[in-house]
């Protein structure tokens, strides 16, 4: 009997010890810190519920779990790098914070052991305001993000998502990926690419509807570049620039690079034919995320025409005249005798969210009737710039 009991204990240990070890190897986690980059203005950081606010004006890489971020002022923006791998300087997901936003970092963890098949796990809570979340991990390990909202929560797969919380209403639109929405009433809803849904008060969400219409094809660069864009380069007798698509900070990007002999004008860009009638729309917005990394020519050049990154819309107005509207970005100050027109200075090395005014209002004296094409280009001497999530939206 004693032998049988000992044998039973042996079997129990033989099964339970490997199971326990395997469970720990698979499910044990360790906390990570996030990176915060204020791109415009000052972001307030609360490191705990009772902490005093810290005014953040420069990049920080020590944002812990339990932190709360607040963007104040009409122009304040910030970028939060998610799930920063301790072995890499790159984030595998990012959150863009718009003005008037309160966002809490509830959880940000990775598996303790590399043999684990579990994903990076991030928990966020959006109390008010607007954010855009990118969860396209470059790592072999997936990134799963849960966003708590006033009316429930959402679980995000790899993709790109827009959230807006205002008063008693939450809106969610999906550019890429799939969002699984769980309402506090118990209702569940899957939201796919190109769709949006909303929640009001205690009412469960209705069926998703189409999001704003984007006239630009493949603005997320998920497809091969040349499938939808024409790439060109102007660099007579010198090394030309390039346009390439790749992954950066959890998103797909198009990168414009020219590294060669300095002091000589070059230009590299891409065009897309649109050919769309817009007479029936009241809203026309250009949105793009921009990151500048290199600029050797100061400002936008002597004639304010050589930006390290510029967007442009070619359109026909209601009088039948073909016109252009554009906006450029730079970070090196120009000489006083070189004023910059049609562009703005932004911080280098970080993502900047640009949203144009309503072009139907801005261009009301020459109101667009048809959008002919869009162009994105970099020009000057040597430059390096990135864009992602480019869109020309009508509503």
Secondary structure as a PSIPRED ss2 file (coil, helix, strand):
# PSIPRED VFORMAT (PSIPRED V4.0)

   1 X C   1.000  0.000  0.000
   2 X H   0.000  1.000  0.000
   3 X H   0.000  1.000  0.000
   4 X H   0.000  1.000  0.000
   5 X H   0.000  1.000  0.000
   6 X H   0.000  1.000  0.000
   7 X H   0.000  1.000  0.000
   8 X H   0.000  1.000  0.000
   9 X H   0.000  1.000  0.000
  10 X H   0.000  1.000  0.000
  11 X H   0.000  1.000  0.000
  12 X H   0.000  1.000  0.000
  13 X H   0.000  1.000  0.000
  14 X H   0.000  1.000  0.000
  15 X H   0.000  1.000  0.000
  16 X H   0.000  1.000  0.000
  17 X H   0.000  1.000  0.000
  18 X H   0.000  1.000  0.000
  19 X H   0.000  1.000  0.000
  20 X H   0.000  1.000  0.000
  21 X H   0.000  1.000  0.000
  22 X H   0.000  1.000  0.000
  23 X H   0.000  1.000  0.000
  24 X H   0.000  1.000  0.000
  25 X H   0.000  1.000  0.000
  26 X H   0.000  1.000  0.000
  27 X H   0.000  1.000  0.000
  28 X C   1.000  0.000  0.000
  29 X E   0.000  0.000  1.000
  30 X E   0.000  0.000  1.000
  31 X E   0.000  0.000  1.000
  32 X C   1.000  0.000  0.000
  33 X C   1.000  0.000  0.000
  34 X E   0.000  0.000  1.000
  35 X E   0.000  0.000  1.000
  36 X E   0.000  0.000  1.000
  37 X E   0.000  0.000  1.000
  38 X E   0.000  0.000  1.000
  39 X E   0.000  0.000  1.000
  40 X E   0.000  0.000  1.000
  41 X C   1.000  0.000  0.000
  42 X C   1.000  0.000  0.000
  43 X E   0.000  0.000  1.000
  44 X E   0.000  0.000  1.000
  45 X E   0.000  0.000  1.000
  46 X E   0.000  0.000  1.000
  47 X C   1.000  0.000  0.000
  48 X C   1.000  0.000  0.000
  49 X C   1.000  0.000  0.000
  50 X C   1.000  0.000  0.000
  51 X C   1.000  0.000  0.000
  52 X C   1.000  0.000  0.000
  53 X C   1.000  0.000  0.000
  54 X E   0.000  0.000  1.000
  55 X E   0.000  0.000  1.000
  56 X E   0.000  0.000  1.000
  57 X C   1.000  0.000  0.000
  58 X C   1.000  0.000  0.000
  59 X C   1.000  0.000  0.000
  60 X E   0.000  0.000  1.000
  61 X E   0.000  0.000  1.000
  62 X E   0.000  0.000  1.000
  63 X E   0.000  0.000  1.000
  64 X C   1.000  0.000  0.000
  65 X C   1.000  0.000  0.000
  66 X C   1.000  0.000  0.000
  67 X E   0.000  0.000  1.000
  68 X E   0.000  0.000  1.000
  69 X E   0.000  0.000  1.000
  70 X E   0.000  0.000  1.000
  71 X E   0.000  0.000  1.000
  72 X C   1.000  0.000  0.000
  73 X C   1.000  0.000  0.000
  74 X C   1.000  0.000  0.000
  75 X C   1.000  0.000  0.000
  76 X C   1.000  0.000  0.000
  77 X E   0.000  0.000  1.000
  78 X E   0.000  0.000  1.000
  79 X E   0.000  0.000  1.000
  80 X E   0.000  0.000  1.000
  81 X E   0.000  0.000  1.000
  82 X E   0.000  0.000  1.000
  83 X C   1.000  0.000  0.000
  84 X C   1.000  0.000  0.000
  85 X C   1.000  0.000  0.000
  86 X C   1.000  0.000  0.000
  87 X C   1.000  0.000  0.000
  88 X C   1.000  0.000  0.000
  89 X C   1.000  0.000  0.000
  90 X C   1.000  0.000  0.000
  91 X C   1.000  0.000  0.000
  92 X C   1.000  0.000  0.000
  93 X E   0.000  0.000  1.000
  94 X E   0.000  0.000  1.000
  95 X E   0.000  0.000  1.000
  96 X E   0.000  0.000  1.000
  97 X E   0.000  0.000  1.000
  98 X C   1.000  0.000  0.000
  99 X C   1.000  0.000  0.000
 100 X C   1.000  0.000  0.000
 101 X E   0.000  0.000  1.000
 102 X E   0.000  0.000  1.000
 103 X E   0.000  0.000  1.000
 104 X E   0.000  0.000  1.000
 105 X E   0.000  0.000  1.000
 106 X E   0.000  0.000  1.000
 107 X E   0.000  0.000  1.000
 108 X E   0.000  0.000  1.000
 109 X E   0.000  0.000  1.000
 110 X E   0.000  0.000  1.000
 111 X E   0.000  0.000  1.000
 112 X C   1.000  0.000  0.000
 113 X C   1.000  0.000  0.000
 114 X C   1.000  0.000  0.000
 115 X C   1.000  0.000  0.000
 116 X C   1.000  0.000  0.000
 117 X C   1.000  0.000  0.000
 118 X C   1.000  0.000  0.000
 119 X C   1.000  0.000  0.000
 120 X E   0.000  0.000  1.000
 121 X E   0.000  0.000  1.000
 122 X E   0.000  0.000  1.000
 123 X E   0.000  0.000  1.000
 124 X E   0.000  0.000  1.000
 125 X E   0.000  0.000  1.000
 126 X E   0.000  0.000  1.000
 127 X E   0.000  0.000  1.000
 128 X E   0.000  0.000  1.000
 129 X E   0.000  0.000  1.000
 130 X E   0.000  0.000  1.000
 131 X E   0.000  0.000  1.000
 132 X E   0.000  0.000  1.000
 133 X E   0.000  0.000  1.000
 134 X E   0.000  0.000  1.000
 135 X C   1.000  0.000  0.000
 136 X C   1.000  0.000  0.000
 137 X C   1.000  0.000  0.000
 138 X C   1.000  0.000  0.000
 139 X C   1.000  0.000  0.000
 140 X C   1.000  0.000  0.000
 141 X C   1.000  0.000  0.000
 142 X C   1.000  0.000  0.000
 143 X E   0.000  0.000  1.000
 144 X E   0.000  0.000  1.000
 145 X E   0.000  0.000  1.000
 146 X E   0.000  0.000  1.000
 147 X E   0.000  0.000  1.000
 148 X E   0.000  0.000  1.000
 149 X E   0.000  0.000  1.000
 150 X C   1.000  0.000  0.000
 151 X C   1.000  0.000  0.000
 152 X E   0.000  0.000  1.000
 153 X E   0.000  0.000  1.000
 154 X E   0.000  0.000  1.000
 155 X E   0.000  0.000  1.000
 156 X E   0.000  0.000  1.000
 157 X C   1.000  0.000  0.000
 158 X C   1.000  0.000  0.000
 159 X C   1.000  0.000  0.000
 160 X E   0.000  0.000  1.000
 161 X E   0.000  0.000  1.000
 162 X E   0.000  0.000  1.000
 163 X E   0.000  0.000  1.000
 164 X E   0.000  0.000  1.000
 165 X E   0.000  0.000  1.000
 166 X E   0.000  0.000  1.000
 167 X C   1.000  0.000  0.000
 168 X C   1.000  0.000  0.000
 169 X E   0.000  0.000  1.000
 170 X E   0.000  0.000  1.000
 171 X E   0.000  0.000  1.000
 172 X E   0.000  0.000  1.000
 173 X E   0.000  0.000  1.000
 174 X E   0.000  0.000  1.000
 175 X E   0.000  0.000  1.000
 176 X E   0.000  0.000  1.000
 177 X C   1.000  0.000  0.000
 178 X C   1.000  0.000  0.000
 179 X E   0.000  0.000  1.000
 180 X E   0.000  0.000  1.000
 181 X E   0.000  0.000  1.000
 182 X E   0.000  0.000  1.000
 183 X E   0.000  0.000  1.000
 184 X C   1.000  0.000  0.000
 185 X C   1.000  0.000  0.000
 186 X C   1.000  0.000  0.000
 187 X C   1.000  0.000  0.000
 188 X E   0.000  0.000  1.000
 189 X E   0.000  0.000  1.000
 190 X E   0.000  0.000  1.000
 191 X E   0.000  0.000  1.000
 192 X C   1.000  0.000  0.000
 193 X C   1.000  0.000  0.000
 194 X C   1.000  0.000  0.000
 195 X E   0.000  0.000  1.000
 196 X E   0.000  0.000  1.000
 197 X E   0.000  0.000  1.000
 198 X E   0.000  0.000  1.000
 199 X E   0.000  0.000  1.000
 200 X E   0.000  0.000  1.000
 201 X C   1.000  0.000  0.000
 202 X C   1.000  0.000  0.000
 203 X E   0.000  0.000  1.000
 204 X C   1.000  0.000  0.000
 205 X C   1.000  0.000  0.000
 206 X C   1.000  0.000  0.000
 207 X C   1.000  0.000  0.000
 208 X C   1.000  0.000  0.000
 209 X E   0.000  0.000  1.000
 210 X E   0.000  0.000  1.000
 211 X C   1.000  0.000  0.000
 212 X C   1.000  0.000  0.000
 213 X E   0.000  0.000  1.000
 214 X E   0.000  0.000  1.000
 215 X C   1.000  0.000  0.000
 216 X C   1.000  0.000  0.000
 217 X C   1.000  0.000  0.000
 218 X C   1.000  0.000  0.000
 219 X C   1.000  0.000  0.000
 220 X C   1.000  0.000  0.000
 221 X C   1.000  0.000  0.000
 222 X C   1.000  0.000  0.000
 223 X C   1.000  0.000  0.000
 224 X C   1.000  0.000  0.000
 225 X H   0.000  1.000  0.000
 226 X H   0.000  1.000  0.000
 227 X H   0.000  1.000  0.000
 228 X C   1.000  0.000  0.000
 229 X C   1.000  0.000  0.000
 230 X E   0.000  0.000  1.000
 231 X E   0.000  0.000  1.000
 232 X E   0.000  0.000  1.000
 233 X E   0.000  0.000  1.000
 234 X E   0.000  0.000  1.000
 235 X C   1.000  0.000  0.000
 236 X C   1.000  0.000  0.000
 237 X C   1.000  0.000  0.000
 238 X C   1.000  0.000  0.000
 239 X C   1.000  0.000  0.000
 240 X C   1.000  0.000  0.000
 241 X C   1.000  0.000  0.000
 242 X E   0.000  0.000  1.000
 243 X E   0.000  0.000  1.000
 244 X E   0.000  0.000  1.000
 245 X E   0.000  0.000  1.000
 246 X E   0.000  0.000  1.000
 247 X E   0.000  0.000  1.000
 248 X E   0.000  0.000  1.000
 249 X C   1.000  0.000  0.000
 250 X C   1.000  0.000  0.000
 251 X E   0.000  0.000  1.000
 252 X E   0.000  0.000  1.000
 253 X E   0.000  0.000  1.000
 254 X E   0.000  0.000  1.000
 255 X E   0.000  0.000  1.000
 256 X E   0.000  0.000  1.000
 257 X E   0.000  0.000  1.000
 258 X E   0.000  0.000  1.000
 259 X C   1.000  0.000  0.000
 260 X C   1.000  0.000  0.000
 261 X C   1.000  0.000  0.000
 262 X C   1.000  0.000  0.000
 263 X C   1.000  0.000  0.000
 264 X C   1.000  0.000  0.000
 265 X C   1.000  0.000  0.000
 266 X E   0.000  0.000  1.000
 267 X E   0.000  0.000  1.000
 268 X E   0.000  0.000  1.000
 269 X E   0.000  0.000  1.000
 270 X E   0.000  0.000  1.000
 271 X E   0.000  0.000  1.000
 272 X E   0.000  0.000  1.000
 273 X E   0.000  0.000  1.000
 274 X E   0.000  0.000  1.000
 275 X E   0.000  0.000  1.000
 276 X E   0.000  0.000  1.000
 277 X E   0.000  0.000  1.000
 278 X C   1.000  0.000  0.000
 279 X C   1.000  0.000  0.000
 280 X C   1.000  0.000  0.000
 281 X C   1.000  0.000  0.000
 282 X C   1.000  0.000  0.000
 283 X C   1.000  0.000  0.000
 284 X E   0.000  0.000  1.000
 285 X E   0.000  0.000  1.000
 286 X E   0.000  0.000  1.000
 287 X E   0.000  0.000  1.000
 288 X E   0.000  0.000  1.000
 289 X E   0.000  0.000  1.000
 290 X E   0.000  0.000  1.000
 291 X E   0.000  0.000  1.000
 292 X E   0.000  0.000  1.000
 293 X E   0.000  0.000  1.000
 294 X E   0.000  0.000  1.000
 295 X E   0.000  0.000  1.000
 296 X C   1.000  0.000  0.000
 297 X C   1.000  0.000  0.000
 298 X C   1.000  0.000  0.000
 299 X C   1.000  0.000  0.000
 300 X C   1.000  0.000  0.000
 301 X C   1.000  0.000  0.000
 302 X C   1.000  0.000  0.000
 303 X C   1.000  0.000  0.000
 304 X C   1.000  0.000  0.000
 305 X C   1.000  0.000  0.000
 306 X C   1.000  0.000  0.000
 307 X C   1.000  0.000  0.000
 308 X C   1.000  0.000  0.000
 309 X E   0.000  0.000  1.000
 310 X E   0.000  0.000  1.000
 311 X E   0.000  0.000  1.000
 312 X E   0.000  0.000  1.000
 313 X E   0.000  0.000  1.000
 314 X E   0.000  0.000  1.000
 315 X E   0.000  0.000  1.000
 316 X E   0.000  0.000  1.000
 317 X E   0.000  0.000  1.000
 318 X C   1.000  0.000  0.000
 319 X C   1.000  0.000  0.000
 320 X C   1.000  0.000  0.000
 321 X C   1.000  0.000  0.000
 322 X E   0.000  0.000  1.000
 323 X E   0.000  0.000  1.000
 324 X E   0.000  0.000  1.000
 325 X E   0.000  0.000  1.000
 326 X E   0.000  0.000  1.000
 327 X E   0.000  0.000  1.000
 328 X E   0.000  0.000  1.000
 329 X E   0.000  0.000  1.000
 330 X E   0.000  0.000  1.000
 331 X C   1.000  0.000  0.000
 332 X C   1.000  0.000  0.000
 333 X C   1.000  0.000  0.000
 334 X C   1.000  0.000  0.000
 335 X C   1.000  0.000  0.000
 336 X C   1.000  0.000  0.000
 337 X C   1.000  0.000  0.000
 338 X C   1.000  0.000  0.000
 339 X C   1.000  0.000  0.000
 340 X C   1.000  0.000  0.000
 341 X C   1.000  0.000  0.000
 342 X C   1.000  0.000  0.000
 343 X E   0.000  0.000  1.000
 344 X E   0.000  0.000  1.000
 345 X E   0.000  0.000  1.000
 346 X C   1.000  0.000  0.000
 347 X C   1.000  0.000  0.000
 348 X C   1.000  0.000  0.000
 349 X C   1.000  0.000  0.000
 350 X C   1.000  0.000  0.000
 351 X C   1.000  0.000  0.000
 352 X E   0.000  0.000  1.000
 353 X E   0.000  0.000  1.000
 354 X E   0.000  0.000  1.000
 355 X E   0.000  0.000  1.000
 356 X C   1.000  0.000  0.000
 357 X C   1.000  0.000  0.000
 358 X C   1.000  0.000  0.000
 359 X H   0.000  1.000  0.000
 360 X H   0.000  1.000  0.000
 361 X H   0.000  1.000  0.000
 362 X H   0.000  1.000  0.000
 363 X C   1.000  0.000  0.000
 364 X H   0.000  1.000  0.000
 365 X H   0.000  1.000  0.000
 366 X H   0.000  1.000  0.000
 367 X C   1.000  0.000  0.000
 368 X E   0.000  0.000  1.000
 369 X E   0.000  0.000  1.000
 370 X E   0.000  0.000  1.000
 371 X E   0.000  0.000  1.000
 372 X E   0.000  0.000  1.000
 373 X E   0.000  0.000  1.000
 374 X E   0.000  0.000  1.000
 375 X E   0.000  0.000  1.000
 376 X E   0.000  0.000  1.000
 377 X E   0.000  0.000  1.000
 378 X E   0.000  0.000  1.000
 379 X E   0.000  0.000  1.000
 380 X E   0.000  0.000  1.000
 381 X C   1.000  0.000  0.000
 382 X C   1.000  0.000  0.000
 383 X E   0.000  0.000  1.000
 384 X E   0.000  0.000  1.000
 385 X E   0.000  0.000  1.000
 386 X E   0.000  0.000  1.000
 387 X E   0.000  0.000  1.000
 388 X E   0.000  0.000  1.000
 389 X E   0.000  0.000  1.000
 390 X E   0.000  0.000  1.000
 391 X E   0.000  0.000  1.000
 392 X E   0.000  0.000  1.000
 393 X E   0.000  0.000  1.000
 394 X E   0.000  0.000  1.000
 395 X C   1.000  0.000  0.000
